[in-house]
C-alpha cells in the first residue's frame, strides 16, 4: 500500500527536469501541480526562470497542463497569462483530472509524467493512474492550512522510505 506513495523519481526542483531527459523516456506531456511545485503557493505569477523552463518544454514539443486542487481564480490567474492549459478543483488524488488532462493533450499514459510536491495528492494520484511520477522538493517552506496537515502525514511516509533506503530526500535549507 505504501508503494503508491513512492515516486518513480525525485528531484530538488522542476529545473532539474530537462526536455532531453523526458524525450529519452518517451515523454510527450507533463501534468504538473502549481503551488509549491512551479512557484510558491502565495506567488501570483510565473518567475522568469519558470517561463524559460516552460518555453524550453514547448520548443521540444512537450505539452504541459497544470492540474491543481486550488480554485479557478488562483489557477486561472496564474495559467491564462502564460497560455498554459489548466484544470482547477482537481480533487487529487482522484483520477478524473489526470485522465482529462491526458485526453485534452491527446497523449498516452506512457507518454505522460506527473510532477508535484506532495505525496498525498500528486504522487498518489499519478501512481493510482499508472503514470510516471516525479516528486519535487517544495519551493516554499510555508504552506496553506490543508497542505500543512498533509505535510505531517507525508513526513512520516518519507521517513519510512528513508529508513528502508527507498528514497533520499533532502529538505531545502
VORO-201051 format. One line per 5 residues: number of its first residue (from 1); for each residue x, y, z of N, C-alpha, C. Coordinates in Angstrom, 2 decimals. Atoms other than C-alpha are relative to their C-alpha. Layout:
<sites>
NUM = X/Y/Z/X/Y/Z/X/Y/Z  ...
</sites>
This chain:
<sites>
1 = 0.82/-1.20/0.00/0.00/0.00/0.00/0.87/1.27/0.00  -0.84/-1.20/-0.06/2.75/2.50/0.90/0.73/0.25/-1.32  -0.69/-0.18/1.29/4.32/1.88/-2.52/-0.75/0.97/-0.91  0.75/-0.99/0.79/1.53/4.01/-4.01/0.47/1.42/0.26  -0.52/-1.32/-0.34/3.21/6.96/-2.29/1.45/0.19/-0.45
6 = -1.40/-0.06/0.40/6.65/6.17/-3.71/0.10/0.54/-1.43  -0.15/-0.53/1.36/7.54/8.40/-6.67/0.99/-0.82/-0.80  -0.98/0.66/0.86/9.37/6.98/-9.65/1.35/0.71/0.07  -1.20/-0.82/0.01/11.86/9.80/-9.30/-0.23/1.17/0.95  0.12/-1.19/-0.83/12.57/12.73/-7.01/1.15/0.94/-0.34
11 = -0.97/-1.02/0.36/14.38/15.99/-7.73/-0.14/1.18/0.95  0.04/-1.17/-0.86/15.22/19.18/-5.90/-0.89/1.10/-0.55  0.73/-1.10/0.63/13.42/21.41/-8.39/-0.48/-0.45/-1.39  0.44/0.30/1.37/11.46/21.29/-11.63/1.09/0.32/-1.00  -1.08/-0.39/0.91/14.52/22.92/-13.18/1.02/-1.12/-0.20
16 = -0.84/1.19/0.19/16.31/19.58/-12.73/-0.60/-0.95/-1.04  0.69/0.83/1.00/13.81/18.10/-15.21/0.20/0.67/-1.36  -0.33/-0.60/1.30/15.03/18.67/-18.76/-0.80/-0.66/-1.12  0.71/0.57/1.14/13.26/18.21/-22.08/0.73/-1.20/-0.60  -0.75/1.11/0.61/16.06/15.97/-23.36/-0.16/-1.29/0.80
21 = 0.18/1.19/-0.84/15.76/13.61/-20.39/-1.41/-0.57/-0.16  1.38/0.46/0.19/11.97/13.45/-20.78/-0.16/-0.67/-1.36  0.10/0.57/1.35/12.29/12.80/-24.52/0.64/-1.39/-0.06  -0.66/1.31/-0.06/14.73/9.94/-23.82/-0.92/-1.06/0.60  0.94/0.91/-0.65/11.99/8.38/-21.67/-1.29/-0.16/-0.81
26 = 1.20/0.07/0.82/9.41/8.83/-24.43/-1.13/0.88/0.50  1.01/-0.89/-0.57/7.60/11.57/-22.51/-0.33/1.12/-0.99  0.49/-1.06/0.87/5.47/13.95/-24.58/-0.86/1.02/0.73  0.91/-0.88/-0.72/3.36/15.54/-21.86/0.29/0.00/1.50  -0.18/-0.19/-1.43/3.62/16.90/-18.32/-1.32/0.43/0.61
31 = 1.06/-0.48/-0.88/0.84/17.11/-15.77/0.71/0.50/1.23  -0.72/-0.56/-1.13/2.16/19.45/-13.12/-0.93/0.70/0.98  0.65/-0.77/-1.04/0.92/20.80/-9.85/0.46/1.45/-0.13  -0.37/-1.41/0.04/1.06/24.57/-9.36/0.72/0.42/1.28  -0.50/-0.58/-1.24/1.53/25.62/-5.74/1.08/-0.85/0.66
36 = -1.19/0.59/-0.61/4.94/24.83/-4.24/0.68/-1.04/-0.89  -0.69/0.82/1.00/5.84/22.87/-7.38/0.63/0.93/-1.03  -0.50/-0.96/0.99/6.13/25.57/-10.05/0.44/1.30/0.65  -0.30/-1.23/-0.74/6.08/28.59/-7.73/-0.51/-0.16/1.43  0.50/-0.01/-1.37/5.47/29.36/-4.07/-1.52/0.12/-0.03
41 = 1.46/0.03/-0.03/1.84/28.87/-3.06/-0.62/1.39/0.05  0.54/-1.36/-0.10/1.45/32.61/-2.45/0.57/0.94/-1.06  -0.52/-0.82/1.11/3.22/33.84/-5.63/-1.04/0.02/-1.11  1.08/-0.15/0.98/0.76/35.19/-8.17/0.42/-0.38/-1.42  -0.42/0.15/1.40/2.83/34.95/-11.36/1.22/-0.89/-0.15
46 = -1.17/0.81/0.32/5.43/32.80/-13.05/1.26/0.85/0.07  -1.30/-0.69/-0.03/9.06/33.71/-12.49/0.62/-0.05/-1.39  -0.68/0.06/1.30/11.32/34.49/-15.46/0.65/-1.36/-0.26  -0.63/1.32/0.17/13.18/31.21/-14.87/-1.04/-1.06/-0.35  1.06/0.95/0.32/9.92/29.24/-14.89/-0.49/0.21/-1.43
51 = 0.42/-0.27/1.38/8.87/30.96/-18.12/0.98/-0.59/-1.00  -1.03/0.61/0.86/12.17/29.86/-19.69/-0.16/-1.51/-0.04  0.17/1.46/-0.09/11.60/26.28/-18.47/-1.21/-0.44/-0.82  1.21/0.33/0.75/8.07/26.20/-19.88/0.22/0.17/-1.51  -0.28/-0.24/1.41/9.26/27.68/-23.18/0.91/-1.10/-0.57
56 = -0.88/1.09/0.42/12.00/25.04/-23.37/-0.80/-1.28/-0.24  0.85/1.18/0.19/9.42/22.28/-22.91/-0.80/0.13/-1.30  0.80/-0.25/1.21/7.23/23.82/-25.61/0.86/-0.14/-1.26  -0.90/0.06/1.17/10.18/24.18/-28.01/0.43/-1.43/-0.34  -0.35/1.40/0.22/10.91/20.47/-27.57/-1.24/-0.87/-0.23
61 = 1.23/0.73/0.31/7.29/19.51/-28.28/-0.62/-0.71/1.19  0.58/0.60/-1.21/6.44/18.62/-24.67/-1.15/0.88/0.48  1.19/-0.72/-0.45/2.93/19.64/-23.67/-0.03/0.08/1.52  0.10/-0.19/-1.45/2.22/20.98/-20.18/-1.43/0.40/0.35  1.30/-0.38/-0.56/-1.07/21.09/-18.28/0.16/0.09/1.52
66 = -0.01/-0.16/-1.45/-1.40/22.43/-14.74/-1.28/-0.62/0.55  1.13/0.65/-0.67/-3.64/20.26/-12.56/0.14/0.33/1.49  -0.09/-0.51/-1.36/-4.36/21.88/-9.21/-1.29/-0.22/0.77  1.17/0.07/-0.88/-6.66/21.36/-6.27/-0.50/1.39/0.38  0.38/-1.36/-0.35/-6.81/25.13/-5.91/-1.19/0.45/-0.84
71 = 1.21/-0.50/0.66/-9.71/27.28/-7.13/0.28/0.64/-1.36  -0.11/-0.54/1.35/-10.37/28.70/-10.60/0.70/1.36/-0.02  -0.59/-1.34/-0.03/-9.38/32.25/-9.62/1.52/-0.10/0.11  -1.45/0.14/-0.20/-5.93/31.19/-8.38/0.68/-0.63/-1.21  -0.66/0.74/1.08/-5.11/28.69/-11.11/-0.13/0.74/-1.33
76 = 0.20/-0.75/1.24/-6.62/30.73/-13.94/0.85/1.26/-0.07  -0.80/-1.23/-0.02/-4.88/33.95/-12.88/1.48/-0.29/-0.27  -1.39/0.38/0.25/-1.55/32.12/-12.97/0.17/-0.51/-1.43  -0.17/0.74/1.25/-2.10/29.99/-16.10/-0.37/0.78/-1.25  0.50/-0.67/1.20/-4.03/32.21/-18.50/1.01/0.97/-0.62
81 = -0.96/-0.92/0.62/-1.38/34.96/-18.95/1.15/-0.70/-0.72  -1.11/0.72/0.64/1.23/32.33/-19.88/-0.51/-1.08/-0.95  0.65/0.89/0.98/-1.25/30.35/-22.01/0.32/-1.48/0.23  -0.18/1.41/-0.36/-0.86/27.05/-20.17/-1.37/-0.55/0.36  1.29/0.61/-0.37/-3.94/24.80/-20.07/0.01/-0.42/1.47
86 = 0.07/0.34/-1.41/-5.17/24.06/-16.57/-1.33/-0.65/0.36  1.19/0.60/-0.61/-7.63/22.08/-14.51/0.04/0.40/1.47  0.07/-0.43/-1.39/-8.71/23.53/-11.18/-0.98/-0.89/0.77  0.82/0.89/-0.85/-10.54/21.89/-8.25/0.13/-1.45/-0.46  -0.29/1.30/0.61/-8.88/18.71/-9.49/-0.36/-1.19/0.89
91 = 0.33/1.07/-0.95/-9.68/16.68/-6.37/1.06/-1.12/-0.02  -1.07/0.98/-0.10/-6.28/14.97/-6.48/0.00/-0.56/1.41  -0.57/1.00/0.90/-5.52/12.15/-5.79/-1.02/-0.74/-0.86  0.99/0.66/0.86/-8.77/11.18/-7.54/0.47/0.09/-1.45  -0.57/0.14/1.33/-8.19/10.23/-11.16/-0.61/0.83/-1.12
96 = 0.70/-0.67/1.10/-10.68/12.27/-13.18/0.84/1.10/-0.66  -0.77/-1.11/0.57/-8.45/15.36/-13.63/1.22/-0.50/-0.77  -1.15/0.57/0.72/-5.43/13.23/-14.60/-0.45/-0.54/-1.36  0.51/0.57/1.26/-7.49/11.38/-17.22/-0.43/1.10/-0.98  0.42/-1.12/0.86/-8.96/14.65/-18.55/1.22/0.68/-0.62
101 = -1.21/-0.64/0.52/-5.51/16.20/-18.89/0.63/-0.84/-1.11  -0.56/0.90/1.02/-4.27/13.16/-20.83/-0.84/0.05/-1.27  0.90/-0.09/1.18/-7.32/13.25/-23.12/0.18/1.33/-0.72  -0.12/-1.33/0.60/-7.01/17.00/-23.68/1.31/0.18/-0.75  -1.31/-0.13/0.66/-3.31/16.71/-24.57/0.16/-1.02/-1.13
106 = -0.02/1.03/1.04/-4.09/13.72/-26.83/1.30/-0.82/0.01  -1.18/0.85/-0.19/-1.28/11.57/-25.43/-0.42/-1.27/0.72  0.23/1.24/-0.73/-0.99/8.12/-23.91/0.55/0.13/1.41  -0.50/0.02/-1.37/-0.42/7.37/-20.24/1.52/-0.15/0.03  -1.43/0.30/0.02/3.02/6.00/-21.08/0.83/1.20/-0.45
111 = -0.70/-1.19/0.50/3.92/9.37/-22.64/-0.15/1.19/0.94  0.35/-1.08/-0.92/2.90/11.39/-19.58/0.72/-0.16/1.33  -0.61/-0.03/-1.32/4.68/12.38/-16.39/-0.80/0.94/0.90  0.63/-0.87/-1.00/3.15/13.83/-13.22/1.10/0.57/0.89  -0.99/-0.68/-0.83/5.24/16.39/-11.36/-0.74/0.74/1.12
116 = 0.62/-0.70/-1.11/4.32/17.62/-7.89/0.83/-0.08/1.26  -0.74/-0.09/-1.26/5.47/18.40/-4.38/-0.64/-0.77/1.14  0.69/0.68/-1.09/3.00/16.29/-2.41/-0.22/-1.49/-0.30  0.24/1.44/0.12/2.87/12.55/-1.86/-1.48/-0.33/0.00  1.41/0.37/-0.21/-0.79/12.52/-0.80/-0.93/0.44/-1.13
121 = 0.84/-0.46/1.11/-2.09/14.30/-3.89/0.63/-0.35/-1.35  -0.63/0.14/1.31/0.33/14.38/-6.82/0.53/-1.41/-0.25  -0.62/1.32/0.21/2.32/11.16/-6.37/-1.05/-1.10/0.11  1.03/1.02/-0.15/-0.58/9.07/-5.08/-0.95/0.01/-1.20  0.90/-0.10/1.16/-2.87/10.35/-7.85/0.64/-0.51/-1.27
126 = -0.70/0.48/1.18/-0.27/9.75/-10.54/0.20/-1.50/0.02  -0.24/1.43/-0.11/0.62/6.29/-9.27/-1.28/-0.81/-0.13  1.28/0.72/0.10/-3.03/5.24/-8.91/-0.46/-0.09/-1.46  0.36/-0.02/1.42/-3.43/6.14/-12.60/1.09/-0.57/-0.88  -1.12/0.65/0.71/-0.25/4.26/-13.56/0.79/0.96/-0.88
131 = -0.80/-0.99/0.70/1.60/7.40/-14.60/1.37/0.08/0.66  -1.33/-0.20/-0.54/5.30/8.12/-14.13/-0.06/1.24/0.90  0.10/-1.11/-0.94/5.67/10.38/-11.07/1.37/0.51/0.41  -1.22/-0.67/-0.47/8.34/12.88/-10.10/-0.39/0.90/1.16  0.22/-0.82/-1.19/8.34/14.35/-6.61/1.07/1.08/0.05
136 = -0.95/-1.10/-0.15/9.96/17.78/-6.22/-0.03/0.52/1.42  -0.05/-0.67/-1.29/11.12/19.48/-3.06/-0.85/1.26/-0.10  0.84/-1.21/0.07/8.54/22.20/-2.27/0.85/1.26/-0.12  -0.78/-1.22/0.21/9.73/25.63/-3.44/-0.11/0.97/1.16  0.15/-0.86/-1.18/8.48/27.29/-0.23/-0.02/-0.87/1.25
141 = 0.02/0.70/-1.28/8.88/26.29/3.39/-1.32/0.18/0.73  1.31/-0.22/-0.60/5.38/27.54/4.18/-1.07/-0.60/-0.90  1.09/0.61/0.75/2.05/26.06/3.12/-1.32/0.59/0.46  1.35/-0.32/-0.42/-1.65/26.74/3.19/-0.45/-0.97/1.08  0.48/0.76/-1.15/-3.72/25.27/6.03/-0.09/-1.51/-0.27
146 = 0.19/1.43/0.25/-4.72/21.92/4.46/1.30/-0.69/-0.39  -1.28/0.58/0.40/-1.30/21.36/2.97/0.87/-0.26/1.23  -0.77/0.23/-1.22/0.27/21.74/6.43/-0.39/-1.32/0.66  0.46/1.27/-0.56/-1.85/18.82/7.61/0.59/-1.16/-0.81  -0.55/1.04/0.87/-0.81/16.73/4.60/1.49/-0.20/0.23
151 = -1.45/0.08/-0.16/2.86/17.54/5.20/0.38/-0.85/1.22  -0.30/0.80/-1.19/2.75/15.95/8.67/-0.08/-1.49/-0.33  0.15/1.40/0.41/1.50/12.67/7.18/1.12/-0.37/-0.97  -1.05/0.26/0.98/3.95/12.93/4.28/1.36/-0.19/0.67  -1.29/0.09/-0.68/6.88/13.45/6.64/0.19/-1.40/0.58
156 = -0.09/1.35/-0.56/6.10/10.12/8.32/0.25/-1.03/-1.11  -0.19/0.93/1.12/5.85/8.32/4.97/1.41/0.14/-0.57  -1.34/-0.22/0.52/9.06/9.92/3.69/1.06/-0.58/0.94  -0.95/0.57/-0.96/10.87/8.94/6.89/0.02/-1.52/-0.08  0.06/1.45/0.16/9.69/5.35/6.44/0.79/-0.42/-1.24
161 = -0.74/0.30/1.22/11.01/5.37/2.86/1.51/0.18/0.22  -1.42/-0.22/-0.29/14.32/6.80/4.12/0.59/-1.17/0.78  -0.49/1.11/-0.82/14.69/4.09/6.76/0.17/-1.27/-0.82  -0.07/1.19/0.86/14.09/1.44/4.07/0.94/0.22/-1.19  -0.91/-0.37/1.11/16.63/3.19/1.75/-0.72/0.01/-1.34
166 = 0.76/-0.07/1.24/13.90/3.68/-0.83/0.01/1.39/-0.61  -0.02/-1.37/0.50/14.34/7.44/-1.14/1.02/0.79/0.82  -0.89/-0.95/-0.66/16.94/10.08/-0.34/-0.61/1.38/-0.20  0.73/-1.26/0.10/15.02/13.24/0.38/0.77/1.07/0.73  -0.76/-1.10/-0.63/16.85/16.50/1.05/-0.91/1.22/0.10
171 = 0.76/-1.23/-0.19/14.97/19.39/2.58/0.84/1.19/-0.41  -0.73/-1.22/0.35/15.88/22.82/1.29/0.38/0.73/1.28  -0.45/-0.73/-1.20/17.87/24.93/3.76/-0.90/1.20/0.29
</sites>
